[in-house]
Amino acid sequence: MQISATLLRQIEDQRLTSTAIGDAMQAQVQALAAHCGLTLRAPPPWPTTCCGRGCGTCVWEGYYNALDWWREDALDAIREAHFCKDRAAAAR
């Protein structure tokens, strides 16, 4: 699996606007982490208390904010692990 700065930026730039996009992003990030030998903390769970009335502070907004933070944290760890491996290999 090729991990590039462009790929990580594409994942970073994905707008989290649906559960399908969020789930696909989580799977992609988890696969990259596994490739780097990392175990990430669990992503936030789906909300279970949405009333469906379009509240101004809907639980889904909080979920997407938490998922965005999880993504940033995970990508930082992937960058560090991957690029540290590259530098170590180049030093040999």
C-alpha positions, 0 to 999 in steps of 0.5 A: 500500500502506497501512503503519500502526502496526497492520499492523506490530504485527500482523506483530510479534505473529505467533508463528513456529511453522511454516515456512509462517507464517515464509515468509508473514511474510517475504514480507509484510515484504519487500513492505513493504520494497520499498514503502518502497524498502528492500533488507533483508539476507537472512533466515536460511536454513532449517536443514538438520541437524535429526535429527527426534528432538525435541532440547532445543536443536533447530536449528529453535528457533535458526532461529525465534529468528534469524527473529524477530531478522530480523523485528525488524530489518526492521520497525525499518528499515521504520518509520524509512523510512516514517515519515520519508517521512510527516514529510517530506511533511507538512513540504512 
